[in-house]
Amino acid sequence: MIIEFVTQPQLDFMSLFAEALKVEVVNNELQIPPAMGEGFVRRVALNDDFRLLIHRYRLKEDLVLKRIGSKDPASFISIIFYSNDEPVTLVTGEQQVQQFTRYNAMAIQIASNNLDSVITFQANTEIYFTVAGISAARLDAMLTLSRPDPLVDAITNPKGSFLFYESMAAEAQIALKQLSEPQTGNPLASFYYRVRVESLLYYVFDKLCNRQATQHSPVNKADVEKLFIIRTAVLSDLSQPPSLPDLAKLGGMSETKMKELFRQVFGDSIYNYYQTARMEEAAYLLKYKHYSVSEVGYQLGFSNLSHFSRLFERHHQQKPKKYASGG
């Protein structure tokens, strides 16, 4: 199933989805017909310029969401929270990359409306994401920053393209789970949803402000495609540290531009991003694949297991052996 849409403030995605499924929207909720899968899409309108769309379902066929960017950055902002356990695929241009893997650094996306994307959710996998749509003016008034921040300003006063990704910690996962719970019969339902989504927005913008950026450079569609190629290369072999000259050549960028845009979009340097992904993979192999500490260390390119243990403890606040045992 392919759903194509142009990002714009007046977009009614739920009606678009309902039409594709040939079902009706009842009380701001769409139920997936049994012949096609199970689950729901729920719409929550907090104001005319502040709304939620909660997707939670499993389909019997692939779902492709093809977003076509508008001509302008637009003053209506969509912040997407992905909490899928299964990976999904992001396609940009002719390149196809894994977007959401065990390292969930791209679990939260804040992007201007003029950037294209194609996201494919695989059949028979849990699809779970929430979209918070809010006007730039309302968001600006809500944040009330005590000091200017160039990244936040790029979002609340859009003059060019912007793209940011953040990881999602347990506190955000909990808030998302709470948002998906039905509030039928709750007279304070609107207040409930508002509190939960505002806590999520606080989480996102607290992380953006902590990046302590001194400036923001607009990104274009070509830059985005190149950054995904570079990110894919960084994560393709976690046993080998990334080579900046090779990555710059692969992406067709200067090293300086590559490093600046990578840090701006993903919130960290290329090497730190690689090390964090490396430690997340180590945690996964220890806890869920039950590899030994030495097996994990050697698989991820560590010849010195003491160094691996120290680095793992720095990231996870536990030594790898204790982490593996659930201690």
N, C-alpha and C positions, 0 to 999 in steps of 0.2 A: 504494500500500500504506500503510495507516494502522496504527500500533502505539501503543496507548494503555496507559499504566501509571501506577501511583501510587508515588511515591518513598517507599521504606521500607528499613530495613537488610536485611531478609530477601528483598528483590526478586531474582529470578533472571531478569535481562533476557535472557540468552542463550537460555534455554529458551523464553521468550516469543517471541523472534525466530525460533528454530528451528521453533516451532509455526506461526508465520505463513508461513514458507517451506516448511513440510512436509518438513523434513529432520531428520537426527539430529545430535546433538553427539557427536563422537568424539574422545577424548583432549583434552577441553577446547577443541576447535576445531570451528567450523561452516563448512563450505564452501558458497559460493553455488552453487546448481545452474545449469548452463549455460543452461537455458531462461530463467533470470531474470537472468543477468548473470555476473559473475566476482568472485573475491576471497574473503575470509574474515573471521570474527570469532573472536578468540582470547581465552580466559580464563586469567589467571594468578593463582593464589591464593598470596599470600606468607604470610598468616596468616588466622585466622578473621575478623579484623577489618581486613584490609589486602589489597586485591585490585585487579587491573587488568582492563579489558576493552578490547581493541584492535580497532578497526573499520577494515578496509581493503578496499573493494570498489567495484564499479561496477554499478549496476542498470539494467534496461531500462525501469523505470517509476519514477515519483516515490516517494520514501520520506518519510512524515510521522511524526515521533516526537512524540506528544502526552503531555507529562508533566503529571500532575495532582498538585498539591502535597498533602502530608500535612497533618494538622491541627496538627502541632507542628514546630518547627524540626528536631527529631530530633538524635540524637547521632552519626549516621553521615554523613560528609561526602563529596560527590562533587565532584571537581575535573576539569573537562573541558578537554582540549587539542585545539583544532581546527587542522588544518594543511591545509585544503582550498585548492587553487589556484582553484577555481571558487567564486563566491558562493553562499551558501545564504540562505534567507529565514527570518526569525523573525517569528512572529505573536503578538501579545499582545492579548487582548480582540478588539476590532473593527479594530484597527490592524495594518497589514502594513508591515514595514520591511525594508530590506536589512541583514542583520546582519554578514556577513563580506565586506567589499569589499577593495579593494587596500590600504586602511588597516586593518590587522589588530589594532586596539586591543582588539577583543573576542575575540581568538583563545583566551584562557584565561578560563574562567568558574568562579567559586566562588560557589555559591548555596545558601541554606538550602532544605531539602526541602519547605517549605510554599509555595513560589512555583510558579505554573503557567508552562508554556511550550509552544509548538508550533514545531518546527523542520522545515522542508521541504528535503530534498535533491533536486535536480532529476535527472530520468532522464539516463542516459548521461554523468554527470559523476563524477569521482573523489571518493569519500567516504572521508575519512581523519581519524579522530579517536580519541583515547584517553581513557578514563575511569579515574581513580584513585579508588577508594573506600576510605575509611579512617575508623576510629572517632575521635571527638573526643578520647577519652582517649589513644589511641595517638599521635595527631598531637601532642597537647600534650606528651607525654613525649618524643617525637622532637625537637621544636623546642627545648626547654630554653632559653627566652629568658633573657638576663641582666638584662633590665629589662622591665617591663610594656609591652604595646602594645595599645591599645584595639581595633584592627581584628583582630588575631590572636585576642584574647580573645573577640571577638564570634563567631568561628568555632569555637574550641576549647571555649568554654563558652556554647553558644547559649541565649539567653534570649528572643530575638526573631528576626525575619527579617533576613537579610543577603544582599547581592549585590555582587560585585566583578568587574571585568574588568581584564585585563592584556594587553598586546601580547606578541608572541612573537618574540624575537630569534633569530639563527642558532644560538646554543648550544643553545637549547631545541629547535629544529627538528632538530638533529643527534641529540640524545638521543631524540627521538620516533622518528626513522628507525631508530635502533639497537634500540629496543624492539620494533619490528615485525619484526625479523629472527628467523627460526625458530631455536630452540636445541635442536633434536632431537639427542639423543645427548650433549649437554653435561652432565657431572655437576655442574657449577657453575651450572646454568641459573637456579635460584632466587636464588642470590647475584648473578648477572648482572642479572636483572630488578630486584632490590632496589636495587642500586647505581644503575642507570639512573633508576629512578623517584624515588629519594631525591634525585638531582641535580636532577630536575625540580621536586620539592617545594621544594628549597632555592631554586631560581630564583624560584619564585612568591612564597614568603614573604619572601625578601630584598627583592623589589620592593614588597611590601605594607608591610614595616617601614620602607622608605625613604620612604614617603609621609609619615611623621612626623605622623600624625593625633593630635589631642589627645582626641578622643572619637569614638564611633560612634553614629549614630542609626538605630534600626530602620527598615526600609523595608516598606511594605505593597504589595499587588498593584496598587492604584491608582497609587501613586507610581512603580512600575516602568513601567507603561504610559505614564504622563506623561513619564518620562525618555526612553523610546524615541522618543516623538513629538518631544521637544526635540532629541534627538541627530540624528534624521532631518532635521529642519529645519536644524540646524547644517551638515550635510554636503550638503544639497541643492544649494547654490550656493556653491562655494568661491571665487568671484570677489567675493563680498560678505561683509564681516565680520558676525558675528551681532549682532543688536540684543537686548540683555537684556530690555528691557521687552516687546518683541514676543514673545520666547520664553516669558517668564513668563505672558503672556496666553494664548498658544497652549496651554501646558501646564496652565493653571489653577492656578498656584502663585504664591506671593509670590517676588519676586526673591531674597530672602535664602534661603528654603528651597530654591529651585531651584539656586542656586549651591552651597550646602552639600552637597546630595544628589548633584549632578552630580559634584563633586570626589570625594566619598566613593566613588561607584560606579565612576567611570571614571578616577579617579586624577589628574585635572588640572582646571584651571579651564576654563570653556567656551571662552574665547578661545585659550588655549594648545592646547587640543584641536583647535580649528579650524585653527590655524597648523600644527600637526603634520600633520594630514590634508592640508592644502594642500601642504606640502613633500613628502609621500609621493606625492601625485598628480603633482606636478612631476617627481619622479624617474621615475615610471612613464611619463609622456609623453615625457620625454627619451630614456630607454633603450629602451623597447619600441615607442613610436609614432614615434620619430625626429623629433619636432618640434624646431624650432630653439629656442634660448634665448629669443629675443624672442617667438616664438609662444606658448611656455609661459607666459612672464611676463604677456603681455597677456591670455591666456585665463583666467589665475587672478587677474586684477584688479590687476596691478601697472602703474602708469603710469611708475614709475621702475625701469628694469632694473638699475641699480646696487644699489638696495635689495633687489630680488629676489635678485640674486647673493649679496649679503652674508647674507641670511636663509637661502638654500639652503646656503651653505657652513657656517653655524652648525649646521644640522641634519645635514648629510651629510659634513662635514669635507672637502669638495671643492667647487671652483667648478663651476657647472652645465655649462659647456662641457667641462671635463675629465671630469666624471662621465658625460656622454653618450658620450664617446669611449672609455670604459672604462679611462681612465688612473688 
